[in-house]
Amino acid sequence: MLAAVDVGSNTVRLLLGEVVQGTVTPVRYERHITRLAGGFDPRRGLASQSMDNTLAALVNIADAIKTSGADLVRVVGTEALRRANNGPEFVRQVKERTGLQLEIIDGEVEARLSCAGVFAALDPRPGRCLMFDIGGGSTEFVLYVDGRVVFQRSYPLGVVDLCENFSDPVNQQRHILSILDRVAYDLTQSSALGAALHPSTVLVGTAGTVTTLAAIKLGMTVYNGLRVNNLNLFAHDLDSLFHHLNPLTDSQREQVPGLEKGRGDLIVPGIRIVLGIFDHFQKDSLKVSDFGLLEGLLLAMSDARSVS
């Protein structure tokens, strides 16, 4: 049994599973919205309450891993921990309280692992795709062309960060566009923008914002990741959903089937990001993958186990 844990900027997730001949078979999945990036201060780092909430979730996850008898475990932290000057202290607390060794990975590693996980779910796998992973504190972009990754990078664009630091809609939109302009510039510098804009390049989205949008489309009352894999979301539908959700309160939004508690304030900024990606890369639809970083971690652990 393999165990992967993603300590994200908004959500802590556990995946227990096996990998057989490159196919990921999930056994148990759980997630806890702890908003680790909530209340982040550039000088002080992570807020005490956010760390406490995340530690409590990790205590439960550590118990689940012990019960499972997993022989390989990997726990990774992403953008919130990359940015926090008290990140190493939090890593120490996690080790002390749970026995788990939390590894803070850089954006390039996160992008590569997420890409591997996403591809494990796509059927059929497109020859060209631009994959994006919207998190609480960052968004990763990976461009895949004819069997190889030609571009991968992480950017400081996340839904928690937008909510807490760019609460004015105009400033929020301005920040989104500035980051997406940077993505386009970096693709140009890498001689990859043409491939990203090519009509045959499929846009693929993963992580909480996109899978939540898929769950809303399907009217899910109980989330099922396998149902959202390979679902198509269209720009005009998301534009309509944005105009429906935008005037509602957070609690009213959370009454919409498919929108889980804790995401009421995050979903509108998330849709803004997705619509911006549609516009910047001249796409009118995207394919959803529920798989991502966790599945990529399982694949990497499986490869490591095979080598050893």
C-alpha positions, 0 to 999 in steps of 0.5 A: 500500500502506498500513501500520499499526502498533499498539504496544500494552501487550502486543503489537506488531502490523503490518497491510499492506493496501489499502482499496477502497470502504471494504473493508479487504483485508489483505495481510500481518499479523504480531504480536510479544508484547513486553509493553511494559507489563511491569514498569511503575513509576509513577515510572520508567515503562516497564521497560528490558527491555520497551522493548528487546523492543519496539524489537527487534520494531519494527526487524523491522517497519520492515524489512517496511514498507520491503520492502512499498513502503508509501506511507503509514505510521502507527504508534500507541502506546496505554495503556502509553505514555500512562501512562509518563513515559519515553514521549517518550524511547521515541518518540525511540529508536524514531525513531532505531533504526527511522525510524518516527514513533511517535504516542501517541494518547489513549483517545478516538482509540483508541476511535474508530479501533477502532470503525471497524475493528470495524464493517468486519468485522461482517456484518450490521452491527447497528443497536445495539452495545456494542463493547469492546476489551480491551488490555494496559493499557486497555479501550475501550468504544464504544456505537453506535446507529442510525448514530452513536457515542453514547459512547466512552471508554477505561478503565485496565483491561488484562490485563497490568496485572491480572496484575502489579498485582492478582495476588490473584484477589479484588483482581483481581475487585474492580478489574474490578468497580470499573472496570465500575461506572465505565463504567455510571456514565459511560453513565448520565451520558451518558444512554446506559445504557438503550441499552447495556442494551437487548435489541437491543444486540449486544455486540461484542468485539475484540482479543487476549483475545476473539480468543484465546477465539474461537481456543480455541473453534475449536481453531485451531492456526494463527490465522486472523482471518477465521475468527473474525470474526462468531463468537458466544461465549456466557457459559456456555461462557466460564464453563466455560472459566474453570473449566477454565483457572483451576487450570492453570499458565501452560505447561499453559494454553498447550498448549490449541489456540488459546492462543498462547505468552505468553498463559498468564498473561493469559487468566484475567484476560481471561475475568474481564473478559469475564464481568464485562462480560456481567454488568454489561450483561445479555448472554449472548453476544458477537460477535467481530471480529478487526478493530479498531485496525489496520483503523481506521488503514488506513481513516483513512489511506485517507480522508486519501489520498482528500482529499489 
